[in-house]
Amino acid sequence: MTRLVWRMSTLAITLLLATVARPAMSITPTGPPCAVVVEDLSPCLSFIQGKSATPACCEGVKGLAAMARGKADLVAICNCGKLALGTITYDPNRIPLLPKQCGVNINLPPIDKNTDCNKIGLKGLLNAANGRMH
């Protein structure tokens, strides 16, 4: 019964993220579409809420890394994540841990409501949430 409740709540969160992120498509005309970013990141919700990374989460992080070809892509990914995560309780400091957990070469900032995604640089991604750019 508990497993069924967990699966239903995960599905509900995924649908909520997809619904919330759709308006961001017009906000980020360049870069990956928000619906794709949300789809790739939704299996990682349990990780950023304190649990272990799943194989599905790592596949999503690999998908993001493949889409992140330049600054515009990274800014779009950040903005989509920021928008989608705005209604969820999570630990933003776990987001930068995702690539390491999954063996993926991409830097993700600790995205929260105060993150200025426009300050993300290819080398300074981890400092974007602190308002610094390298």
Secondary structure, DSSP 8 states (H G I E B T S, - for coil): -HHHHHHHHHHHHHHHHHHHHTTHHHH--SSS-HHHHHHHHGGGHHHHTTS---HHHHHHHHHHHHH--SHHHHHHHHHHHHHHHTTS---GGGTTHHHHHHT---------TT--GGG--SS-GGGGGGT---
